[in-house]
């Protein structure tokens, strides 16, 4: 008797031969506890979107009717069109109401349009994650210097169709460009939560959204992130600019070539362009910027002292990063930082804090709890600095509901923007 694995492989091969562009096995059913469907085949509908078409349950030594309730759950969650049960006795097709079964020779050939594109961000994200983890685990087993970030960058696609992905099973399928752009960003966020090697290059979406909002009415002109990682802040600002009809030029810089490759890969199918470049912000001059958004390296000490604008020097990378950024800021410009809290109280940064308070407008200091940065349990601070005369500072200490507080329209965000963009302070 054939093993169940052999039966599954045979069904998968059969469905591919029938023209289904994606065939998955053991697919989790959304909204159902510990429920998987054995085989799920995807096909293009009449509009050219690749959608779940065919669900198959396998039963061994059991009545095929026992699969009908499970198929009903699959249809409710995924919207599958046709449903089959495969047993030792052969194939059965479920009726439209999923209450009866009729013997059939097997599943039909794919009857949808040829080609087609994936337009589900959730599905593309899941397929990309499978590919990245498969490649990362393969590299580790092969004793290569593999990482999830490297696996993300090297995940293959079809050169003839840049907006495409290859699944773990070898299926190459086209993806709507904007969907692929969003899915790749979601993949990096997922990887950052699970793997420390990727956590330093991605910011939680709630933080990226908050940074984008805190730019306020200054969103215009040249926007620079000197420590951009995968570009989390810049992508969020590009989305906001497009939504509000603003025109910006976005530039991201990072010292890590692999990170820049990851950011550039995301940008391949982005609706708008961001320039990503490799460079050391502590050594190479930054372009003049109307806006700077960045999360400098936390807890890093520089190899050589950096001379600050106030004439003192420091080895604290986060203090130096703030100074580097503010040097590049145009008069009247705004910088929004996510920094470690040490800069707000450490004795080594006291002289520079006093300099900032006297020479710049430190418009806001918003303390966020642990979880506001991937890869570290420490709290962080969102700091808004305008290149304007000194003024009062909005201060907030947020707790576990920080995501809600900092969301667009959230209470803390509304209060912060009311202060930092107050016309009476010189803000535009």
N, C-alpha and C positions, 0 to 999 in steps of 0.2 A: 504494500500500500504506500502511495506517495506521502511524504511528510507534508505538513501544512505549509512549511516554507516553500517547498517545491511547487505546491499548488498555487501559492500566491505569486511566485515568479512566473509561472505559466500564464496566469491571468493577466499580469502586468504586460508580459510580452504580447499576449493576444490583443490587448487593448491598444497598445502602441501600433501594432500591425493594422488595427482598424482605424487609425488616423487620429487618435486622441493625443493632443500635444503635451499634456501633463497627466501623469498617473501617479497617485500617491498611495501609500499603504499606512495602516494604523494611524489614521487621521483623528486628532482630537476634535470632538464635537463641541463648539462653543455653547456655553450656558448649561451643559450637561455634566454632572459629576461623574468622573471616571468612566466616560463613555467614548469609545473610538469606533470609527467605521473601518472595516477591513481594507477596502479598496475604494478610492475615489478618483474618477476620471473627469478631466476638465475639457471643455470644447468651446469653440466660438459660437456665439448666438447670432441672430440676424443683424445686429448692429456692429459686429466685429469684436465684441468684448468676450474674453475667455472667462467662462463661469463654470461652477460645478454642474456637471451634466448627469453623471451616472454614479450611483452608489451600489456597492456590492457587499453583502454579508456572506460569510462562509460558515456553514454548519456541518459538524461531523457527528453522525450518530444521533441526530436530533431531528424533530420534525421541522421542515423549513418555515412553517407558519410562525415559529417562535421568534423569527427575525423581524417580523412585521412591526412590532412596537418600536424596535430600535431604528428601523428605516424611517418610521414616522418622525422620530426625533431628529434624524439626520436631515430630512426634508424641511422640517420647521426651522432648523438652525442654518442650513446652508442653501436652501432653495433648489435642491437637486430635482431633475426632471424625470429620470427613469431609475428604477430600483430593481435589483436582482438578488436572488439568493442562490448560492452554489453549494451543492451537497454531494455526497458520494453517489447519489442517484442522477445527478445532472444539474441543469440550469432551470430556474423558475423566475418568471417575471411577475412583479407585483402589479395589481390593478391600480387604476387611478386613485382610488380611495385608500389604498394600502391595507385592504382587508382580505384580499384573496390573492392566490398565486396560480399561475398557469405555466405548465412545462414549455420550455423553448429550447432551441438549439444553442443559444448563447447570446451575448450582448450584440447589439447592432453596430454597424460601421458608423463612424462619426458623420452625422448628417448636417452639421453646421457649416458655416463659411470656412473656407481655407484661410490659413494664416490667423489673423486676429491678434489682439493685445490683451495683456493682463492690466486691469484697471483697479484692482483692489490693493490698497496700501498694506492692509493686514496680511494678505496672502504673500505678496512680494517680500514683505519683511520676514515672514516665517521661512520662505524658501531661501532667502539670502542668509539668514541665521544658520539654517541647516548646512549650507555650503561652507560658511566661515568656520563653524565648529568642526566640520568634517576635515577641512584642510588643516586647521590648527592642530587637531589631534593626530593627524597623519604626520605632520612635521615633527611633533614631539616624539612620537613612536619611532620616527626615523632619525632621531637625535639631531635634528636640525635646529637652528636658532629661531624656531617658529614662535609666533605670537598671534593673538587674535587680530591685532592691527595689521600685521603683515598679511594674514590670511584674508582680511577684508579687502586690502588693496589688490591682492593677486587673484581674487575670485574671478573666474573666467567669464567672458561674454563672447558673443558672436561678432567678429570684426566687421562683418557685412551689415550689421545692424547694431550700432552703439548702444541703443536703448533696448538691451536684451540681457537675460540672465541664463545661466546654466544651472540646472538643479543637480542635487547629489546623484540622482539616478541617470544623469546624462541628457535630459531633455533641455533643449535650447528654445526659449520662448521669448517673443517680443513683449515689451512692457511700455505702457504709456510713459513718455519722458518725465512728466511732472510727478507721476506716481513713483517712478524709480528714484527721483530726487528726494522725495519725502521718505520713501522706504529706507534708503541708504542712511539718512539721518537717524531714523528710528532704530536701525540696526546698531549704529554706533552708541546710541544712548543705552540700548539693551546690553551691549557688550561692556560698557563702562560700569554698569551695575553689577555685573557678574565677574569681571576679570580686572584685576588691579592694573595690568599692563596697559589697558585702554582707558582707565578712569581719569588719568591726568590730562587727557586731550579732549574731553567732552564735558559739557556743563548740563545739569538737569534742565529739562525743558522749562520748568517753572522759573528757574533763575534766568535763563535766556530771555524768556518773555518779560520778566521784571526789568532786566537791563535795557531791553528795547523800549519799554515804557518810560523808564527814568530818563532816557535821552530827551523826552518831552518835545517841546516845540523847536528844539535845536536840530532836529533831524534834517540835514541839508548838506550839500557839498561833499567833501571828502571825508569818509569814515574809515578809520584805521584801527586795527587790533594788532598790537605789537607782539602779542603772545597768543596767537589765534587758535592753536590746536587744530581741531577739525573744522573750525569756523562757526561754532554754535551761535555766537552772538551776532556775527555778520549775516548769517542766513536769516535770523529772526528779524534783523533790521531791514534786510532786503524785502522780506514779506510785508513788513509794516509800510515801507516806502511804496511798494506796489499798491497796497490796499488804499493808501491815502493820496496816491497820485503825486508822490514826491520823487525827485530825481537825485540819486546819490551815486558816488563812485566809492566802492568798497575795496579795501586793500587789507589782506591778512598776511602776517609774517610769523614764522616760527623757525626755531633753530633745528628742529628735527625733520629731516628730509622725508621719512616715512609718513609723518603726520601731514606734511604738506601734500604728499601724494594722495593720502586719504581725502583731504579737503578738496583737492583738484578732481578726484574721481567723483565725488558728490556733485561738483560743479559741472560735470560733463553734460548732464541733462537738466540743469537748473534753468528756470525761465528767464533769469537775469544773470549777468556775469559778475563774478568776484575775482579779483587778481590775488592769487596766492603765491608767495615767494619765500624761499629759504633765506634766513638771515638772523644774525645775532643782534637783537635790539639794544644790547648794552654796548655794542661796538660800532654798528652801522647806523648812520643817521636815518631817522624816520622821515617820511614825507610829511609836509605840513598838513594838519588835519583840522577840520571844523568840528569833528566829533571823534573821540577815542572811547572805545569800549574794550575792556580786557579783564582777564583773571590771571594776574601774574603768578609765577611759581611760588607756592607757599612753603615756608620752612627751609628754603634754599639759601646757602651762604656762598657768596661770590669768592672766587679764588684770589682776586686782587681787590683792594678798596675802590669804591666808586665815589667820585667827588660830586656832591649834591649842589643844587643851585645856591644854597645858603652858605657855601664854603666849607661845610663839614664833609666828612667822608663816611661811608658805611660799607659793610659786607653783607648786609641784609638785603636779599634780592627783591623782596616785595617793596621795601622802601625805595630802593634804586629804580625799580620798575615804575613806580608812581612818578618819580622825578623825570625819568626818561620820557614818559608819556606826556607830562605837562610841558616839557621843553618843546615838543612838536605841536602843541595845541595853539591854534591861532587866537589872537585877542577876541574875546567874546565867545570862544568855543567852550564845549562841555566835554568832560571826561567822566565816565561811569566805570567804577572798578568793583570787582569782587575780591576782597583781600582777607587775609587771616587777621583775627582780632588783635594780635600782638602789636600791630602798628599803632593802634589807638591808645596803648597804655605802656608799652615797653620804654624803659628809661633810655635805651640806646637810640630811640626815635624821637625823644622829647624835643630836641632842638629843631628837628625838621617839622614836627607837628606845629610848633609855634610859628615857624616860617610860613607854612601853608595857611594857618589861620590869619596871618597878617597880610599875606601877599596874594591870596586867592580867595574866592568865595567857596568855602566848603558848604555846599548847599544842603547835603543830607548825609546822615550816617544811620543805616538801618541794619541792626544786628539780627542775623538769622541763626536758627539752632543747628545742631548736628543733622546731617542729611542734606544740607544745602550745597554740598560739594561732593562729587564722587571720589572714592578712594581714601577718604579721611573722616574720622569721627569729629573733627574740630568744628566749632562754629565759624561762621564767616560774617563779614560786614560788607554791605553794599554802600559804596561811598561815591557821592556825586560832587564833582569839583568844577566850577566855572572859572574861566580866566577873566575874572571881573573883580572889582574891589570887594574887600571882605564884607561879610554880612552875617546874619543869623543862620543857624544850622537847624534843620529839621532832624530830630533824633527819635528813633523808635527801637524798641526791643521786642522782637516777635517770638512767639512760642510755637507749639506744634501745628497751629493753623496757619503757618507762614505762607504756604502756597495759596490759600484762599485770600489772605490779606494782601498779597502782592500780585494777584491776578488782575487783568484789566477790569477796572471797575471795583476792585477790592478796597476795603476801607483804608488800609495803610497806603495803598498806591494813590488813591484819590487825595488823601491828606498830603502825601509827599509832593505830588504834582502841583497841588494848589499852592504850596510854598515855593518850590523851586522855579516854577514858571510864573510866579507873581509878577505882573508888570512893574510893580513898585521896587523890585529888586534889581532892575536892569536887564532882566531876561526878556527875550523877544516874545 
